[in-house]
Amino acid sequence: MSVIGSDVHVDDYGTIFRVWFKDGGVVVDISLATTKDIYLKPPGTASTGYAGTFITDGTDGGLYYTSGAGVLTTDGEWAIQGHFITPSGSWKSQVRYFDVLPNI
């Protein structure tokens, strides 16, 4: 996972989250995906899925999601995971963690 920008804070929006799908360190071609989601999970609550977009054309295994207003509402350690579905199956990325920082 990578986050565009230096830090993520409560109530930030426009933050770009990226996930890549790899199998044994090799990029997975997800260009045939019919469903592309990025799940964000705040501390202590359930995850929510957001529609992901190919970073390029899917052959690089990458998806991104740009957070909207009202998404990053809680400070603490969050989790992120990508998910895609093709006609031949359904797969998820590794779970990664990031901090959402409080404001004054």
C-alpha positions in Angstrom: 0.0 0.0 0.0 1.1 3.5 -0.6 -0.5 6.8 0.4 0.1 9.9 -1.6 1.0 12.7 0.8 3.1 12.9 3.9 0.6 12.1 6.6 -3.1 11.1 6.9 -5.2 13.0 9.4 -8.8 12.7 10.6 -11.2 14.5 8.1 -8.6 14.5 5.3 -10.2 13.9 1.9 -8.6 13.6 -1.5 -6.0 11.1 -0.1 -5.0 8.6 -2.7 -4.6 5.0 -1.5 -2.9 2.4 -3.7 -2.7 -1.3 -3.5 -0.9 -3.8 -5.7 -1.7 -7.5 -6.2 1.3 -9.8 -6.2 1.8 -13.6 -5.9 5.1 -14.7 -4.7 6.5 -11.2 -5.5 5.3 -11.4 -9.1 2.7 -8.8 -10.3 -0.7 -10.2 -10.9 -2.5 -9.0 -14.1 -5.9 -7.8 -12.9 -7.0 -6.3 -16.2 -9.9 -8.7 -16.6 -11.4 -7.7 -13.2 -15.1 -7.1 -13.2 -15.1 -5.9 -9.6 -12.3 -3.8 -8.1 -12.5 -2.7 -4.5 -10.3 -1.2 -1.8 -11.4 -1.9 1.8 -10.6 0.5 4.6 -11.0 -0.6 8.2 -10.9 2.0 11.1 -9.9 0.8 14.5 -12.6 -1.1 16.4 -15.2 -1.2 13.5 -16.0 -3.1 10.4 -14.3 -2.4 7.0 -16.0 -0.5 4.2 -15.4 -1.2 0.5 -14.8 1.5 -2.0 -14.7 1.2 -5.8 -11.1 1.0 -6.9 -9.7 2.2 -10.2 -6.9 0.8 -12.2 -3.6 2.7 -11.8 -2.9 2.0 -15.4 -4.7 -0.7 -17.3 -4.6 -3.5 -14.6 -1.6 -5.3 -16.1 0.6 -3.7 -13.4 -1.7 -5.2 -10.6 -2.5 -1.8 -9.2 -5.6 -0.2 -7.9 -6.2 3.2 -6.3 -9.0 4.9 -4.4 -9.2 8.6 -3.6 -10.9 9.2 -0.2 -14.0 11.4 -0.1 -15.3 13.6 2.7 -16.5 11.7 5.7 -14.3 8.6 5.2 -11.4 9.2 7.5 -13.3 10.0 10.7 -11.4 8.2 13.4 -7.7 8.4 14.4 -5.6 5.4 15.1 -4.3 2.4 13.2 -6.4 1.6 10.1 -6.2 -1.4 7.8 -6.4 -1.5 4.0 -6.9 -4.4 1.6 -7.6 -4.7 -2.1 -10.1 -7.2 -3.7 -10.8 -8.1 -7.2 -13.1 -10.5 -9.1 -12.6 -12.0 -12.6 -14.7 -14.5 -14.4 -12.3 -17.2 -13.0 -12.2 -16.3 -9.3 -12.0 -13.8 -6.5 -8.7 -12.6 -4.8 -7.6 -10.2 -2.0 -4.3 -8.4 -1.4 -2.3 -8.6 1.7 -3.6 -6.5 4.6 -1.5 -3.4 5.3 -1.7 -0.9 8.2 -1.4 2.9 8.3 -2.0 5.6 10.9 -4.7 8.3 10.8 -3.4 11.1 13.0 -5.6 13.3 15.2 -6.1 17.0 14.7 -5.8 19.7 17.4 
